[in-house]
């Protein structure tokens, strides 16, 4: 066990790893503490999308992704551009909202009628409403990307401690001075808490309440099918991509809300939710209805009450930076890590306005906000015999 580092990053997901990598690039000694294996929760178990026009980090996200393989020195399998498949007119109207946000920021969107959409994605049905070709965004391989971050951190002299659980944070004089773990104590000059759904448990050690609701993130993978030109085609409430091998990897809400009583993460998938994913994938790509699902897996994500991330530097302790990405962490990770590293080193982000992502916006939030929103687990008595995703919240 290392005796310490200038910065201890708690959480080995994409956000924590990206933050550590950016700090290492500035010559800051960093130790990442991960209770399991890096990327083992949502960061390695998601659709790989990198298209978030509603985020203040969007421009930086789009600037960085095409360069990440070169910057990291390892492959992420990033592919540019993205296709939105709109099965219904309502989905088309919703996609227009996102397209307008991107166009307002100078990015190009190409509207596709059903025939043009079928030329790009031959799997869609005859009654599809239409779609969009986004000349921005894209997707990457989550597993490859997380490993690339980790290797790049080690290449720059950073340390990653896996299977190491944080048990406390020591504070003196209004600053965090050490992180306690089940493997020993790490002295530090600053702390970054980027522990995904476990962020609230960690910040509670400091007397800071971060409102998040944990949920399972389910994914399914099909057998390989012929490659299409732009593999990042999704819609119908799903996110995902076609892998370079041809598999379709898709997930999406509604998710199953859960409780995290301790540092452990529940692993089994929820079969009814997985069936819902398969059904909606078949609705979006009816010409692939015969294709078999060959595996599925579950990670854990977290959502804030308003669905937006929290990126903030606390006032007390003044050297602690917190991050919870509210289910959009992977795609934004190059930009969020850059922003968080700047919050650590400079106290501010110079390329994006993070004002609306501050923790203070939740001041006065009711203690029972999860119950009020219905973001609570099913009890055994409430669980219906036939469950297709109804009653859980996206």
C-alpha positions as CSV (number, residue, x, y, z in Angstrom):
1,X,0.0,0.0,0.0
2,X,1.3,3.4,-1.0
3,X,1.6,5.9,1.9
4,X,-0.2,8.6,-0.1
5,X,-0.4,10.9,-3.1
6,X,-1.1,14.5,-3.8
7,X,-4.6,13.5,-4.9
8,X,-6.6,10.4,-4.0
9,X,-9.4,9.6,-6.5
10,X,-12.1,7.4,-5.0
11,X,-13.7,5.3,-7.8
12,X,-12.2,3.5,-10.7
13,X,-15.0,4.1,-13.3
14,X,-14.6,6.2,-16.4
15,X,-15.0,9.5,-14.6
16,X,-12.5,8.7,-11.8
17,X,-10.0,7.3,-14.2
18,X,-10.3,10.2,-16.6
19,X,-9.8,12.6,-13.8
20,X,-6.8,10.8,-12.6
21,X,-5.3,10.7,-16.1
22,X,-5.8,14.4,-16.6
23,X,-4.1,15.1,-13.2
24,X,-1.2,12.8,-14.2
25,X,-0.8,14.7,-17.4
26,X,-0.2,17.8,-15.3
27,X,2.4,16.0,-13.2
28,X,0.2,15.5,-10.1
29,X,0.9,12.3,-8.2
30,X,-2.4,10.4,-8.1
31,X,-3.7,7.2,-6.5
32,X,-7.0,5.7,-7.7
33,X,-8.8,3.6,-5.1
34,X,-11.4,1.1,-6.4
35,X,-13.3,-1.3,-4.3
36,X,-13.5,-3.9,-7.1
37,X,-12.0,-3.9,-10.6
38,X,-11.8,-0.7,-12.7
39,X,-14.8,-0.3,-14.9
40,X,-16.7,-3.1,-13.3
41,X,-20.0,-1.2,-12.8
42,X,-21.7,1.1,-15.3
43,X,-18.4,2.3,-16.9
44,X,-17.8,-1.1,-18.5
45,X,-21.5,-2.0,-18.9
46,X,-23.1,0.6,-21.1
47,X,-23.9,1.4,-24.7
48,X,-20.7,3.3,-25.3
49,X,-22.5,6.5,-26.6
50,X,-20.7,9.8,-26.7
51,X,-23.5,12.2,-27.8
52,X,-24.8,14.6,-25.0
53,X,-25.8,17.9,-26.6
54,X,-27.7,18.9,-23.4
55,X,-24.5,18.9,-21.3
56,X,-22.3,22.0,-20.8
57,X,-19.5,19.6,-21.4
58,X,-20.8,18.7,-24.9
59,X,-18.3,20.8,-26.9
60,X,-15.3,19.4,-25.0
61,X,-16.8,15.9,-25.3
62,X,-16.9,16.3,-29.1
63,X,-13.5,17.9,-29.3
64,X,-11.7,15.2,-27.4
65,X,-13.2,11.8,-28.5
66,X,-11.6,11.8,-31.9
67,X,-8.2,12.3,-30.3
68,X,-8.5,9.9,-27.4
69,X,-6.7,6.9,-28.9
70,X,-3.7,9.1,-29.7
71,X,-3.8,10.9,-26.3
72,X,-4.2,7.7,-24.3
73,X,-1.8,5.6,-26.4
74,X,-4.3,2.7,-26.4
75,X,-7.4,1.9,-28.5
76,X,-10.9,2.9,-27.4
77,X,-12.5,1.8,-30.7
78,X,-14.2,5.2,-31.0
79,X,-16.3,5.6,-34.1
80,X,-17.7,9.0,-35.3
81,X,-21.3,9.9,-36.1
82,X,-24.5,8.4,-34.8
83,X,-27.9,7.4,-36.1
84,X,-31.1,8.0,-34.2
85,X,-33.9,5.5,-35.2
86,X,-37.4,6.9,-34.5
87,X,-40.0,4.1,-34.5
88,X,-42.9,6.4,-33.7
89,X,-43.8,10.1,-34.5
90,X,-43.4,10.8,-30.8
91,X,-39.8,9.5,-30.8
92,X,-39.1,11.7,-33.9
93,X,-40.4,14.8,-32.1
94,X,-38.2,14.0,-29.1
95,X,-35.1,13.5,-31.3
96,X,-35.8,16.9,-32.9
97,X,-35.4,18.5,-29.5
98,X,-31.9,17.0,-29.1
99,X,-31.0,17.8,-32.7
100,X,-32.0,21.5,-32.1
101,X,-29.7,21.7,-29.1
102,X,-26.8,20.4,-31.2
103,X,-27.5,22.6,-34.1
104,X,-27.7,25.6,-31.9
105,X,-24.1,24.8,-30.9
106,X,-22.9,24.5,-34.5
107,X,-23.2,20.8,-35.1
108,X,-24.8,19.3,-38.2
109,X,-27.9,17.0,-38.2
110,X,-29.2,15.3,-41.3
111,X,-32.9,14.3,-41.2
112,X,-33.7,11.0,-42.7
113,X,-37.0,9.9,-44.2
114,X,-37.8,6.1,-43.8
115,X,-36.3,5.2,-47.1
116,X,-33.0,7.1,-46.4
117,X,-32.9,5.5,-42.9
118,X,-33.3,2.0,-44.4
119,X,-30.4,2.6,-46.7
120,X,-28.2,3.2,-43.7
121,X,-29.9,0.7,-41.3
122,X,-31.5,-2.1,-43.4
123,X,-32.9,-3.7,-40.2
124,X,-35.7,-1.2,-39.5
125,X,-39.3,-1.8,-40.4
126,X,-41.5,-0.5,-43.2
127,X,-43.5,1.6,-40.8
128,X,-40.6,3.4,-39.1
129,X,-41.3,7.1,-38.6
130,X,-37.8,8.3,-39.7
131,X,-34.5,9.1,-38.2
132,X,-31.5,11.3,-38.0
133,X,-27.8,11.1,-39.0
134,X,-25.8,13.0,-36.4
135,X,-22.6,14.4,-37.9
136,X,-21.1,14.4,-34.4
137,X,-21.0,12.1,-31.4
138,X,-20.4,8.5,-32.0
139,X,-19.5,5.7,-29.7
140,X,-16.6,3.7,-28.2
141,X,-16.0,0.3,-26.6
142,X,-16.5,0.8,-22.8
143,X,-14.2,-2.1,-21.8
144,X,-11.4,-1.0,-24.1
145,X,-11.7,2.6,-23.0
146,X,-11.6,1.9,-19.3
147,X,-8.5,-0.3,-19.8
148,X,-7.0,2.5,-21.9
149,X,-7.5,5.0,-19.1
150,X,-6.0,2.7,-16.6
151,X,-2.9,1.8,-18.6
152,X,-2.3,5.5,-19.5
153,X,-2.5,6.4,-15.8
154,X,0.1,3.8,-15.0
155,X,2.3,4.9,-17.9
156,X,2.3,8.4,-16.4
157,X,3.3,7.2,-13.0
158,X,-0.1,7.0,-11.3
159,X,-1.2,4.2,-9.0
160,X,-4.4,2.2,-9.2
161,X,-5.4,0.2,-6.1
162,X,-8.1,-2.4,-6.9
163,X,-10.1,-4.5,-4.4
164,X,-9.6,-1.6,-1.9
165,X,-12.6,-0.3,-0.1
166,X,-12.7,3.2,1.4
167,X,-13.7,3.1,5.1
168,X,-13.3,6.8,6.1
169,X,-11.8,10.2,5.3
170,X,-9.8,12.1,7.9
171,X,-10.4,15.9,8.0
172,X,-8.2,18.4,9.8
173,X,-8.5,22.2,9.6
174,X,-11.3,22.1,7.1
175,X,-9.4,19.9,4.7
176,X,-9.2,16.2,3.9
177,X,-5.8,14.9,4.9
178,X,-6.1,11.2,4.5
179,X,-8.3,8.4,3.0
180,X,-8.8,5.4,5.2
181,X,-9.2,2.0,3.4
182,X,-9.4,-1.6,4.4
183,X,-5.8,-2.0,3.2
184,X,-4.3,1.0,5.0
185,X,-4.3,4.8,5.1
186,X,-3.4,7.1,2.2
187,X,-2.3,10.6,3.1
188,X,-3.3,13.3,0.5
189,X,-3.5,17.0,-0.4
190,X,-6.9,16.6,-2.1
191,X,-9.6,14.0,-2.7
192,X,-11.9,13.4,-5.7
193,X,-15.0,11.3,-5.0
194,X,-16.2,9.8,-8.2
195,X,-17.7,6.5,-6.8
196,X,-20.8,6.3,-9.0
197,X,-23.8,5.0,-7.0
198,X,-21.5,4.7,-3.9
199,X,-20.8,8.4,-4.0
200,X,-23.4,9.2,-1.4
201,X,-22.0,6.7,1.0
202,X,-18.5,8.2,0.7
203,X,-19.6,11.8,1.0
204,X,-21.7,10.9,4.1
205,X,-18.3,10.3,5.8
206,X,-17.8,14.0,5.5
207,X,-21.3,15.0,6.6
208,X,-22.2,15.9,3.0
209,X,-25.4,14.6,1.5
210,X,-25.4,13.9,-2.2
211,X,-28.9,12.8,-3.5
212,X,-28.6,9.8,-5.8
213,X,-30.8,6.8,-6.5
214,X,-29.0,3.6,-7.5
215,X,-30.4,1.3,-10.2
216,X,-29.3,-1.7,-12.2
217,X,-27.9,-1.0,-15.7
218,X,-28.9,-3.9,-17.9
219,X,-27.3,-4.8,-21.2
220,X,-27.9,-7.5,-23.8
221,X,-25.6,-8.7,-26.6
222,X,-26.7,-10.6,-29.7
223,X,-24.8,-12.9,-32.0
224,X,-22.9,-11.1,-34.8
225,X,-24.8,-9.7,-37.8
226,X,-23.5,-8.0,-40.9
227,X,-21.8,-4.7,-40.3
228,X,-23.5,-1.4,-41.2
229,X,-21.6,1.7,-42.1
230,X,-22.4,3.6,-38.9
231,X,-22.7,1.1,-36.0
232,X,-24.0,3.6,-33.5
233,X,-27.6,3.3,-34.4
234,X,-30.1,3.4,-31.5
235,X,-33.5,4.6,-30.4
236,X,-36.8,3.2,-29.1
237,X,-35.7,4.0,-25.5
238,X,-32.4,2.1,-26.0
239,X,-28.8,3.1,-26.2
240,X,-26.1,0.9,-27.8
241,X,-24.0,0.1,-30.7
242,X,-22.8,-2.6,-33.1
243,X,-19.4,-3.9,-32.1
244,X,-16.5,-4.2,-34.6
245,X,-17.3,-8.0,-34.6
246,X,-20.9,-7.4,-35.5
247,X,-22.7,-8.0,-32.2
248,X,-25.4,-5.7,-31.1
249,X,-24.9,-4.4,-27.6
250,X,-27.9,-2.5,-26.2
251,X,-29.4,-1.3,-22.9
252,X,-31.7,1.3,-21.6
253,X,-34.4,2.1,-19.1
254,X,-36.7,1.5,-17.5
255,X,-34.2,0.4,-14.9
256,X,-34.8,-1.5,-11.7
257,X,-34.3,0.7,-8.6
258,X,-32.2,-1.0,-5.8
259,X,-30.7,-0.2,-2.4
260,X,-27.0,-0.3,-1.7
261,X,-26.8,-1.1,2.0
262,X,-23.0,-1.3,1.9
263,X,-20.0,-1.2,-0.4
264,X,-21.0,-4.4,-2.1
265,X,-22.6,-4.4,-5.5
266,X,-25.5,-6.8,-6.4
267,X,-24.7,-8.8,-9.6
268,X,-27.6,-10.8,-10.9
269,X,-29.5,-9.4,-13.9
270,X,-33.2,-8.8,-13.8
271,X,-34.7,-11.2,-16.4
272,X,-37.9,-9.2,-16.9
273,X,-35.9,-6.1,-17.6
274,X,-33.7,-8.0,-20.0
275,X,-36.8,-9.3,-21.8
276,X,-38.0,-5.7,-22.1
277,X,-34.7,-4.8,-23.8
278,X,-34.9,-7.6,-26.2
279,X,-38.6,-6.8,-27.1
280,X,-37.7,-3.1,-27.8
281,X,-34.7,-4.1,-29.9
282,X,-36.9,-6.3,-32.0
283,X,-39.4,-3.4,-32.4
284,X,-36.6,-1.1,-33.6
285,X,-35.0,-3.7,-35.9
286,X,-37.8,-6.1,-36.8
287,X,-35.8,-7.6,-39.7
288,X,-33.4,-9.0,-37.0
289,X,-36.2,-10.6,-35.0
290,X,-34.5,-14.0,-35.6
291,X,-31.2,-13.0,-34.1
292,X,-30.3,-14.6,-30.7
293,X,-29.3,-12.9,-27.5
294,X,-26.2,-14.6,-26.4
295,X,-25.4,-12.9,-23.1
296,X,-26.5,-10.2,-20.7
297,X,-25.0,-8.4,-17.8
298,X,-25.8,-5.8,-15.1
299,X,-23.9,-3.0,-13.6
300,X,-25.1,-0.2,-11.3
301,X,-25.8,3.4,-12.2
302,X,-27.0,6.4,-10.2
303,X,-29.5,9.2,-10.9
304,X,-29.8,12.6,-9.3
305,X,-33.3,14.0,-8.7
306,X,-33.2,16.2,-11.8
307,X,-31.2,13.7,-14.0
308,X,-28.2,16.0,-14.3
309,X,-24.6,15.4,-13.1
310,X,-23.1,17.0,-10.1
311,X,-19.6,18.3,-10.6
312,X,-18.5,20.5,-7.7
313,X,-15.7,21.5,-5.3
314,X,-16.9,21.6,-1.7
315,X,-16.4,24.5,0.6
316,X,-16.0,22.2,3.6
317,X,-13.7,20.3,3.3
318,X,-12.3,22.8,0.8
319,X,-10.0,20.3,-1.0
320,X,-12.7,17.7,-1.9
321,X,-14.2,17.5,-5.4
322,X,-17.3,15.4,-6.0
323,X,-18.7,14.0,-9.2
324,X,-21.8,11.9,-9.9
325,X,-22.7,11.7,-13.6
326,X,-26.3,10.6,-13.3
327,X,-26.1,7.8,-15.9
328,X,-24.1,9.7,-18.6
329,X,-20.6,9.2,-17.3
330,X,-19.0,7.1,-19.9
331,X,-19.5,9.3,-23.0
332,X,-18.7,12.5,-21.1
333,X,-15.7,11.1,-19.4
334,X,-12.9,12.8,-21.5
335,X,-14.5,16.1,-20.8
336,X,-15.7,15.5,-17.2
337,X,-12.3,14.3,-16.2
338,X,-10.7,17.4,-17.7
339,X,-13.2,19.6,-15.8
340,X,-12.7,17.8,-12.5
341,X,-8.9,17.9,-12.8
342,X,-9.2,21.7,-13.3
343,X,-11.4,21.9,-10.2
344,X,-8.7,20.2,-8.2
345,X,-5.8,22.1,-9.5
346,X,-7.3,25.6,-10.2
347,X,-10.6,25.6,-8.4
348,X,-12.5,26.3,-11.6
349,X,-13.2,24.9,-15.1
350,X,-12.0,27.3,-17.8
351,X,-13.8,25.6,-20.8
352,X,-17.4,25.1,-19.5
353,X,-19.8,26.7,-17.2
354,X,-20.4,24.2,-14.4
355,X,-22.7,26.5,-12.4
356,X,-25.9,24.5,-13.0
357,X,-24.1,21.3,-12.0
358,X,-23.3,22.4,-8.4
359,X,-24.5,20.4,-5.5
360,X,-26.2,23.5,-3.9
361,X,-29.1,23.3,-6.4
362,X,-30.5,20.5,-4.2
363,X,-30.7,22.6,-1.1
364,X,-33.9,22.0,0.7
365,X,-34.6,18.7,-1.1
366,X,-37.1,16.6,0.9
367,X,-35.6,13.6,2.7
368,X,-38.2,11.3,1.0
369,X,-37.5,12.6,-2.5
370,X,-37.0,9.0,-3.8
371,X,-40.3,7.8,-2.5
372,X,-42.1,10.9,-3.9
373,X,-40.6,10.2,-7.4
374,X,-41.3,6.4,-7.1
375,X,-37.6,5.6,-7.4
376,X,-37.7,2.8,-4.9
377,X,-37.2,-1.0,-5.2
378,X,-40.1,-3.4,-5.6
379,X,-40.9,-5.2,-2.4
380,X,-41.5,-9.0,-2.7
381,X,-45.2,-8.4,-2.2
382,X,-45.4,-5.8,-4.9
383,X,-43.4,-7.7,-7.5
384,X,-46.0,-8.8,-10.2
385,X,-45.9,-12.3,-11.5
386,X,-45.7,-11.1,-15.1
387,X,-43.2,-8.2,-15.2
388,X,-42.2,-6.4,-18.4
389,X,-40.6,-3.3,-17.0
390,X,-43.7,-1.5,-15.9
391,X,-43.4,0.1,-12.4
392,X,-39.7,0.9,-12.7
393,X,-38.4,4.2,-13.7
394,X,-36.3,5.4,-16.6
